[in-house]
């Protein structure tokens, strides 16, 4: 559903175009003639125009017009901000996740970044807007996942570059560490596994199945859904479907703790829904979210460790 805010914007913009045809365009506020359009703004303009064309091909004409307007504004030298999730028709969980992601985007889009890596900065912003728009139109669609993945991939690459800039500015002769204190180098990202590890173990509390998520998301991938189907069959074959089932959601250390707590809870809720869809009684399922506070693997902050991005399914015997 197209939000009222953007519908009003589109109608207002159409009115402006009509006024322009009457020769009154000069009444509008425009950038001064000496305004220099930066490479970042040009990259944004090109990217938004491509995205507008895609939306037009998908018959999302209002969204196509909206992003074409953003392209025009960037090309004329205006500062074009990423979309505000509050202006779109999203559920509360998605709005919260996107709001946190937008804060990360704004925080890292510094003047230094837009000057040194204008195309990368533009790709990051457009990937965010793409993720947001696709999430409103088709939350379970492939394009939603692709745009979200592109956003976090770009964000990780820029964070890595940003750290390298900091290292490059450090003095050559750094003071040595205290005796007995090991040097801690910056650690690069670890990519998510391409398929679900078939991890099941038994301890004194019962059987534990582990399900792993892609970075930065609480949306189950196809491999997660396939894994849950297999787990559900195993639960039934063992006659455990009427036992207490405890779901515990976790994340890696990437991002702020409040965001990680939110993602951990969203992952646990997603697994609960999938289990219910496989006829596991909802009344037997309880869930907890631990964020990054109980990491399975020890990693440095900002290091991605696939085994920390998981939901554990504990079934008492």
For each residue, the residues with C-beta under 8 A, 3 or more apart:
1: 89 136
2: 6 7 62 63 89
3: 6 7 87 88 89
4: 7 8
5: 8 9 87
6: 2 3 9 10 62 63 66 87 88
7: 2 3 4 10 11 62
8: 4 5 11 12
9: 5 6 12 13 66 69
10: 6 7 13 14 62 65 66
11: 7 8 14 15
12: 8 9 15 16
13: 9 10 16 17 65 69
14: 10 11 17 18
15: 11 12 18 19
16: 12 13 19 20 25 28
17: 13 14 20 21
18: 14 15 21 22
19: 15 16 22 24 25 27
20: 16 17 23 24 25 28
21: 17 18
22: 18 19
23: 20 26
24: 19 20 27
25: 16 19 20 28
26: 23
27: 19 24
28: 16 20 25
29:
30: 76
31: 35 76 77 78
32: 35
33:
34:
35: 31 32 76 77
36: 77
37: 41 42 74 75 76 77
38: 41 42 114 115 118
39: 42 43 115 118 119
40: 43 44 114 115 118 121 122
41: 37 38 44 45 74 75 77 78 79 80
42: 37 38 39 45 46 74 75 118
43: 39 40 46 47 118 119 121 122 123
44: 40 41 47 48 70 71 74 80 122 125 126
45: 41 42 48 49 71 72 74 75
46: 42 43 49 50 71 122
47: 43 44 50 51 71 122 123 125 126
48: 44 45 51 52 67 68 70 71 74 80 126 129
49: 45 46 52 53 67 68 71
50: 46 47 53 54
51: 47 48 54 55 67 126 129 130
52: 48 49 55 56 64 65 66 67 68 71
53: 49 50 56 57 64
54: 50 51 57 58
55: 51 52 58 60 61 63 64 67 133
56: 52 53 59 60 61 64
57: 53 54
58: 54 55
59: 56
60: 55 56 63 64 137
61: 55 56 64 65
62: 2 6 7 10 65 66
63: 2 6 55 60 66 67 133 137
64: 52 53 55 56 60 61 67 68
65: 10 13 52 61 62 68 69
66: 6 9 10 52 62 63 69 70
67: 48 49 51 52 55 63 64 70 71 129 133
68: 48 49 52 64 65 71 72
69: 9 13 65 66 72 73
70: 44 48 66 67 73 74 80
71: 44 45 46 47 48 49 52 67 68 74 75
72: 45 68 69 75 76
73: 69 70 76 78 80
74: 37 41 42 44 45 48 70 71 77 78 80
75: 37 41 42 45 71 72
76: 30 31 35 37 72 73
77: 31 35 36 37 41 74
78: 31 41 73 74
79: 41
80: 41 44 48 70 73 74
81: 84
82: 102 105 106 125 128 129
83: 87 88 102 128 129 132 133
84: 81 87 88 102
85: 88 90 94 95 98 99 102 132
86: 95 99
87: 3 5 6 83 84
88: 3 6 83 84 85 95 132 133 136
89: 1 2 3 136
90: 85 94 95 98 132 135 136
91: 94 95
92: 95 96
93: 96 97 218 262 266
94: 85 90 91 97 98 135 139
95: 85 86 88 90 91 92 98 99
96: 92 93 99 100 262
97: 93 94 100 101 218 259 262 263 266
98: 85 90 94 95 101 102 128 131 132 135
99: 85 86 95 96 102 103
100: 96 97 103 104 255 256 258 259 262
101: 97 98 104 105 128 131 151 216
102: 82 83 84 85 98 99 105 106 128
103: 99 100 106 107
104: 100 101 107 108 155 255
105: 82 101 102 108 109 124 125 128 151 155
106: 82 102 103 109
107: 103 104
108: 104 105 113 124 155 158 159 162
109: 105 106 113 114 121 124 125
110: 113 114
111: 114 115
112: 115 116 165
113: 108 109 110 116 117 120 121 158 162
114: 38 40 109 110 111 117 118 121
115: 38 39 40 111 112 118
116: 112 113
117: 113 114 120 121 158 161
118: 38 39 40 42 43 114 115 121 122
119: 39 43 122 123
120: 113 117 123 124 154 157 158 161
121: 40 43 109 113 114 117 118 124 125 158
122: 40 43 44 46 47 118 119 125 126
123: 43 47 119 120 126 127 150 154
124: 105 108 109 120 121 127 128 151 154 155 158
125: 44 47 82 105 109 121 122 128 129
126: 44 47 48 51 122 123 129 130
127: 123 124 130 131 147 150 151 154
128: 82 83 98 101 102 105 124 125 131 132 151
129: 48 51 67 82 83 125 126 132 133
130: 51 126 127 133 134 143 147 150 151
131: 98 101 127 128 134 135 144 147 148 150 151
132: 83 85 88 90 98 128 129 135 136
133: 55 63 67 83 88 129 130 136 137
134: 130 131 137 138 141 143 144 147
135: 90 94 98 131 132 138 139 144 148
136: 1 88 89 90 132 133 139
137: 60 63 133 134 141
138: 134 135 141 143 144
139: 94 135 136 144
140: 144
141: 134 137 138 144 145
142: 145 146
143: 130 134 138 146 147
144: 131 134 135 138 139 140 141 147 148 219
145: 141 142 148 149 217 219 221
146: 142 143 149 150
147: 127 130 131 134 143 144 150 151
148: 131 135 144 145 151 152 216 217 219
149: 145 146 152 153 214
150: 123 127 130 131 146 147 153 154
151: 101 105 124 127 128 130 131 147 148 154 155
152: 148 149 155 156 215 216 217
153: 149 150 156 157
154: 120 123 124 127 150 151 157 158
155: 104 105 108 124 151 152 158 159
156: 152 153 159 160 189 215 254 304
157: 120 153 154 160 161
158: 108 113 117 120 121 124 154 155 161 162
159: 108 155 156 162 163 302
160: 156 157 163 164 188 189
161: 117 120 157 158 164 165
162: 108 113 158 159 165 166
163: 159 160 166 167 186
164: 160 161 167 168
165: 112 161 162 168 169
166: 162 163 169 170
167: 163 164 170 186
168: 164 165
169: 165 166
170: 166 167 174
171: 174
172:
173:
174: 170 171
175:
176:
177: 181 182 183
178: 181
179:
180:
181: 177 178
182: 177
183: 177
184: 300
185:
186: 163 167
187: 299 300 302 303
188: 160
189: 156 160 303 304
190: 303 304 305 306
191: 304 306
192: 212 213 214 215 304 306 309
193: 196 197 212 306
194:
195: 223
196: 193 211 212 223 224 226 227
197: 193 210 212
198:
199: 209 210
200: 207 208 209 210 234
201: 207 208
202: 206 207 208
203: 206 208
204:
205: 208 314 316
206: 202 203 243 314 315 316 317
207: 200 201 202 238 240 314 315 317
208: 200 201 202 203 205 312 313 314 315
209: 199 200 231 234 312 313 315
210: 197 199 200 307 310 311 312 313
211: 196 224 227 228 231 271 310 311 312 313
212: 192 193 196 197 224 306 307 309 310
213: 192 217 218 220 221 224 267 309 310 311
214: 149 192 217 221 309
215: 152 156 192 252 254 304 309
216: 101 148 152 254 255 263
217: 145 148 152 213 214 263
218: 93 97 213 263 265 266 267 269 270
219: 144 145 148 270
220: 213 224 225 228 270 271 274
221: 145 213 214 224 225
222: 225 226
223: 195 196 226 227
224: 196 211 212 213 220 221 227 228 270 271 274
225: 220 221 222 228 229 274
226: 196 222 223 229 230
227: 196 211 223 224 230 231
228: 211 220 224 225 231 232 271 274 275 278
229: 225 226 232 233 278
230: 226 227 233 234
231: 209 211 227 228 234 235 275 313
232: 228 229 235 236 275 278 279 280
233: 229 230 236 237
234: 200 209 230 231 237 238
235: 231 232 238 240 241 280 315
236: 232 233 239 240 241
237: 233 234
238: 207 234 235
239: 236
240: 207 235 236 243 315 317
241: 235 236 279 280 281 284
242: 281 284
243: 206 240 284 315 316 317
244: 284 286 315 316
245: 275 280 284 285 286 313 314 315
246: 285 286 287 288 313 314 315 316
247: 268 271 272 285 286 287 288 311 312 313 314
248: 268 287 288 289 290 311 312 314
249: 263 264 265 266 267 268 271 287 288 289 290 310 311
250: 264 267 290 291 292 294 295 296 308 309 310 311 312
251: 254 255 260 263 264 267 291 292 308 309
252: 215 260 292 295 299 303 304 305 306 308 309
253: 260 292 295 299 300 301 302 303 305 308
254: 156 215 216 251 260 302 303 304
255: 100 104 216 251 259 260
256: 100 259 260
257: 260 261 291 292 293
258: 100 261 262
259: 97 100 255 256 262 263
260: 251 252 253 254 255 256 257 263 264 291 292
261: 257 258 264 265 289 291
262: 93 96 97 100 258 259 265 266
263: 97 216 217 218 249 251 259 260 266 267 291
264: 249 250 251 260 261 267 268 289 290 291 292
265: 218 249 261 262 268 269 287 289
266: 93 97 218 249 262 263 269 270
267: 213 218 249 250 251 263 264 270 271 289 309 310 311
268: 247 248 249 264 265 271 272 287 288 289 311
269: 218 265 266 272 273 287
270: 218 219 220 224 266 267 273 274 311
271: 211 220 224 228 247 249 267 268 274 275 287 311 313
272: 247 268 269 275 276 282 285 287
273: 269 270 276 277
274: 220 224 225 228 270 271 277 278
275: 228 231 232 245 271 272 278 280 285 313
276: 272 273 279 280 281 282 285
277: 273 274
278: 228 229 232 274 275
279: 232 241 276
280: 232 235 241 245 275 276 284 285
281: 241 242 276 284 285
282: 272 276 285
283:
284: 241 242 243 244 245 280 281
285: 245 246 247 272 275 276 280 281 282
286: 244 245 246 247
287: 246 247 248 249 265 268 269 271 272
288: 246 247 248 249 268
289: 248 249 261 264 265 267 268
290: 248 249 250 264 293 294
291: 250 251 257 260 261 263 264
292: 250 251 252 253 257 260 264 295 308
293: 257 290
294: 250 290
295: 250 252 253 292 298 299 305 308
296: 250 305 307 308 310
297: 305 307 308
298: 295
299: 187 252 253 295 303 304 305 308
300: 184 187 253 303
301: 253
302: 159 187 253 254
303: 187 189 190 252 253 254 299 300
304: 156 189 190 191 192 215 252 254 299 309
305: 190 252 253 295 296 297 299 308 309
306: 190 191 192 193 212 252 309
307: 210 212 296 297 310
308: 250 251 252 253 292 295 296 297 299 305
309: 192 212 213 214 215 250 251 252 267 304 305 306
310: 210 211 212 213 249 250 267 296 307
311: 210 211 213 247 248 249 250 267 268 270 271
312: 208 209 210 211 247 248 250
313: 208 209 210 211 231 245 246 247 271 275
314: 205 206 207 208 245 246 247 248
315: 206 207 208 209 235 240 243 244 245 246
316: 205 206 243 244 246
317: 206 207 240 243
